[in-house]
Amino acid sequence: MMIDWKNMERPIVALSPMADMTDSAFCRTVRDVVNDRVPDSRLIVFREMVSSEAVIRGNDKTMGMAEIHPDERPIVQQIFGAKPDVMAEAARIVDQEFHPEGIDINMGCPVYKITSNFNGAALMKDVPLATSIIKAMKKAITVPLSVKIRAGWSDHTECIEFAKHVEDAGADLITVHGRTKEQGYAGFANRDVVAQVKQAVSIPVLYNGDVFTHEDFFTSLEQTGCDGVLIARGGLGNPWIFSQIEQRFQGIAPQDVSIEERVRIVKKHLALHLAQYGEAKVNTFRKHLSWYFKGLPGFKPFKSQLMTAKESKTVLAILDEIAAFDYELTSTS
């Protein structure tokens, strides 16, 4: 089943691709949380980016990153690169080998190690190259092609004209992060300019930036007029945001998250993480632990223990202590 961006139910709800975060284990965890509370949700998952150069070389690590578990679907695989022929071949390989429901081009990453090689947001400075990549990839794949961009490199209005070129090149959907490359992740996302992009093109547009609660989701929709929202950091440590949004669609008051539920999901996520990477990679799960318990009253005594734990059994024991601690977590919203 491929994604039909033009005709699918509105508003669209999606988990944003985030490097080193939205791997298979995390995407499956998000799906589990949503399906537990709201079966048959409209959620679309975007997987973390993979290198086009590494894909065509058949790099084992990269190919492993692109593997898709059935529980993650429908899923969109993001690819980055700066060479039209390489990007097209990588997209063809991913399409044929792993059958994602869609493919996304990263034209928005602001990180230096990506932009320094003219990948990510750097492509917004070269319209001919960017459009050549879109056209080449579009011809090579059998699924819809989307493009994720920023408001601009330094000027927030750069995305308006750039989006028109993206549409003309054949993209099926555009996501606009409301910050410029120079902003990185600082300051605030500009929703007004994303609203202008929505008015400037006829293909669906998703908004991205500063959506941390279910209230933020609906506010950003109202302010931008977009077809949906791609949620990034707002979903880290808070996969419940997606089910809370779904509950709002159904006219149900979004459910609060108990500490017991939080710990249960962390344990499930840890199990999936270790199944994907092995027991030796307990340390790479710490980045998720920081998000799951961010701002939690009474968490400070446990933080250093979790951040230094080297075995999963130690992490599980600490999680049990957190669940039994004498406090009440009232909400993630």
C-alpha positions in Angstrom: 0.0 0.0 0.0 1.4 3.3 -1.0 0.5 6.6 0.7 -1.9 8.8 -1.2 -0.9 12.2 0.1 -3.5 14.1 -2.0 -6.6 12.1 -1.0 -5.8 10.8 2.5 -7.8 11.8 5.5 -7.1 15.3 6.9 -5.4 16.5 8.9 -2.4 14.3 8.4 -0.5 13.3 11.6 3.1 12.2 11.2 6.2 11.4 13.2 9.1 13.4 11.8 12.4 11.8 10.7 15.1 12.6 13.3 18.7 11.3 12.9 19.7 8.8 15.5 16.3 8.9 17.0 13.5 7.6 14.7 15.0 4.1 14.2 12.9 1.0 13.9 12.7 0.4 17.7 11.4 3.9 18.3 9.0 3.9 15.4 7.5 0.6 16.6 7.2 2.0 20.1 5.2 5.0 18.8 3.0 2.6 16.9 2.4 0.4 19.9 1.4 3.4 22.1 -1.0 4.8 19.5 -2.6 1.4 18.7 -3.1 0.6 22.4 -5.3 3.7 22.7 -6.6 4.4 19.3 -6.7 1.4 16.9 -6.6 2.2 13.2 -5.0 5.6 13.7 -4.1 7.9 10.8 -0.4 8.2 11.9 2.3 8.2 9.3 5.9 7.4 10.4 8.9 9.0 8.7 12.1 7.0 9.4 15.5 8.6 10.1 17.5 9.6 7.0 19.9 7.3 5.3 22.8 8.2 3.1 22.3 7.7 -0.7 26.0 7.1 -1.1 25.9 4.3 1.5 22.8 2.7 0.1 24.3 2.3 -3.4 27.5 0.8 -1.8 25.3 -1.7 0.0 26.7 -0.6 3.4 25.6 -3.1 6.0 24.8 -0.6 8.7 22.8 1.7 6.3 20.9 -1.2 4.8 20.0 -2.3 8.3 18.7 1.1 9.1 16.4 0.9 6.1 14.9 -2.4 7.0 11.2 -2.1 7.9 9.3 -4.1 10.5 5.6 -4.7 9.6 4.5 -3.0 12.8 6.0 0.3 11.6 3.8 0.7 8.5 2.8 2.9 6.8 6.3 4.3 6.8 8.3 6.9 4.7 12.0 6.4 4.3 14.0 9.7 4.1 17.2 9.8 2.0 19.9 12.5 1.8 22.5 13.2 -0.8 23.6 15.8 -3.4 24.0 13.8 -6.7 20.9 13.2 -8.8 22.0 9.9 -10.2 23.1 8.6 -6.8 19.9 9.7 -5.1 17.8 8.1 -7.8 19.6 4.8 -7.6 19.5 4.8 -3.8 15.7 5.5 -3.9 15.2 2.7 -6.4 17.1 0.3 -4.2 15.2 1.3 -1.1 11.9 1.1 -3.0 12.6 -2.4 -4.4 14.3 -3.9 -1.3 12.2 -2.6 1.5 9.0 -1.3 0.0 8.3 1.8 2.1 5.0 3.4 1.5 6.8 6.6 0.5 10.2 8.2 0.1 11.3 11.6 1.4 14.2 13.8 0.4 16.1 15.7 3.1 16.5 19.2 2.0 16.2 20.7 5.5 18.9 19.3 7.8 20.9 22.3 9.2 23.8 20.3 10.7 27.2 21.2 9.4 28.4 17.7 8.6 25.4 17.4 6.3 25.3 20.9 4.7 29.1 21.1 4.3 28.8 18.4 1.6 25.9 20.2 0.0 23.3 17.9 1.4 20.3 18.8 3.5 19.4 22.5 3.7 22.3 23.4 1.4 20.2 22.2 -1.5 17.9 25.2 -1.0 20.7 27.4 -2.3 20.9 25.5 -5.6 17.5 25.2 -7.2 18.7 23.5 -10.5 20.4 20.8 -8.5 17.5 20.4 -6.1 15.0 20.0 -8.9 17.3 17.6 -10.8 17.4 15.4 -7.8 13.6 15.4 -7.4 13.0 14.6 -11.1 15.6 11.8 -11.1 14.2 10.2 -8.0 10.6 10.6 -9.2 11.4 8.5 -12.3 13.2 5.8 -10.3 10.5 4.9 -7.8 7.0 3.5 -7.6 5.8 5.3 -4.5 5.1 8.9 -3.7 8.0 11.3 -3.3 8.0 14.1 -0.6 10.5 16.8 0.2 11.3 18.2 3.6 12.7 21.8 3.6 13.4 24.7 5.9 12.0 28.2 5.9 15.3 29.1 4.1 19.0 29.3 4.5 19.0 32.7 6.2 15.8 34.4 5.1 12.5 33.0 6.2 10.8 33.8 2.9 13.2 31.7 0.7 10.9 28.7 1.1 8.0 30.3 -0.8 9.7 30.3 -4.2 11.7 27.2 -3.5 8.4 25.3 -2.7 7.1 26.2 -6.2 10.2 24.7 -7.8 9.8 21.6 -5.7 6.2 21.2 -6.9 7.1 21.8 -10.5 9.8 19.2 -10.3 7.2 16.5 -9.4 7.1 16.2 -5.6 3.9 14.9 -4.2 4.1 16.6 -0.8 6.3 19.3 1.0 7.1 19.6 4.6 8.3 23.0 5.8 10.2 23.4 9.1 9.5 27.0 10.1 13.2 27.8 11.0 16.0 28.8 8.8 19.3 26.8 8.5 21.1 29.6 10.4 18.6 29.3 13.2 19.3 25.6 13.6 16.9 24.5 16.4 17.1 27.8 18.3 14.4 30.5 18.5 10.9 29.9 17.2 9.5 28.5 14.0 7.9 31.0 11.7 4.3 29.8 11.1 3.3 32.7 8.9 5.8 31.9 6.2 4.6 28.2 6.2 1.1 29.5 5.7 2.3 31.4 2.6 3.9 28.2 1.2 0.6 26.5 1.6 -1.1 29.2 -0.4 1.7 29.2 -3.1 1.5 25.5 -4.1 -1.3 23.0 -4.9 0.3 19.9 -3.5 -0.2 19.0 0.2 1.9 20.8 2.7 2.9 19.6 6.2 4.0 22.0 9.0 6.9 21.2 11.3 8.3 23.1 14.3 7.5 23.8 18.0 4.8 21.2 18.3 5.2 19.7 21.8 1.6 19.1 22.9 -1.7 18.0 21.4 -2.8 21.7 21.8 0.2 22.8 19.8 -0.8 20.5 17.0 -4.2 22.1 16.5 -2.9 25.6 17.0 -0.3 25.2 14.3 -2.9 23.8 11.9 -5.1 26.8 12.6 -2.3 29.3 12.1 -0.8 27.7 8.9 -3.8 26.2 7.2 -1.6 23.2 6.3 -2.8 19.7 5.5 -1.2 18.2 8.5 1.7 18.4 11.0 5.0 16.5 11.2 6.0 16.2 14.9 9.6 15.9 15.8 11.0 16.7 19.3 7.5 16.8 20.6 7.3 13.0 20.1 10.6 12.2 21.8 9.9 10.7 25.2 6.2 11.4 24.5 4.8 8.9 22.0 1.4 9.6 23.7 1.1 12.9 21.9 -0.1 11.0 18.8 -2.8 9.1 20.6 -3.9 12.3 22.4 -4.3 14.0 19.0 -6.3 11.0 17.7 -8.5 11.2 20.8 -9.1 14.9 20.1 -10.3 14.0 16.6 -12.8 11.6 18.2 -14.1 14.2 20.6 -12.5 12.3 23.5 -10.6 14.1 26.3 -6.9 13.2 25.8 -5.9 10.7 28.4 -3.2 11.5 31.0 -0.2 9.3 31.3 0.6 7.6 34.6 4.1 6.9 35.8 3.3 3.2 35.6 2.3 3.6 31.9 5.4 5.6 31.2 7.7 3.0 32.7 5.9 0.2 30.9 6.5 1.9 27.6 10.1 2.7 28.4 10.7 -1.0 29.1 9.0 -2.0 25.9 11.1 0.5 23.9 14.3 -0.8 25.7 13.5 -4.3 24.7 13.0 -3.4 21.1 16.2 -1.3 21.1 18.2 -4.2 22.5 16.6 -6.6 20.0 17.7 -4.3 17.2 21.2 -3.4 18.4 22.2 -6.0 21.1 22.8 -5.8 24.9 26.1 -4.0 24.3 24.2 -1.0 23.1 22.4 -0.2 26.4 24.3 3.0 26.5 22.8 4.3 23.2 19.4 4.1 24.8 20.3 6.8 27.3 19.3 9.6 24.8 15.7 8.3 24.9 15.7 8.0 28.7 16.5 11.7 29.0 13.4 12.5 27.0 11.1 10.1 28.7 11.7 11.6 32.1 12.4 15.2 31.2 10.8 17.5 33.8 9.5 14.6 35.9 9.2 15.6 39.6 11.5 13.6 41.7 13.5 12.2 38.8 16.9 13.8 39.7 18.1 11.1 42.1 17.6 8.5 39.4 19.1 10.4 36.5 22.7 9.8 37.2 22.0 6.1 37.8 20.3 5.7 34.5 22.9 7.7 32.6 25.7 5.4 33.9 24.0 2.0 33.8 25.8 -0.4 31.6 23.5 -3.4 31.7 19.8 -3.7 30.8 19.0 -5.4 34.1 20.3 -2.4 36.0 18.2 -0.1 33.9 15.1 -2.2 34.5 15.7 -2.2 38.2 16.0 1.6 38.3 12.8 1.9 36.2 11.0 -0.2 38.8 12.3 2.2 41.5 11.0 5.1 39.5 7.6 3.5 39.1 7.4 2.9 42.9 8.5 6.4 43.9 6.0 8.4 45.9 4.8 11.0 43.4 2.2 11.2 40.7 2.7 12.3 37.1 -0.4 14.0 36.0 0.0 14.7 32.3 2.3 14.9 29.3 0.4 17.8 27.7 
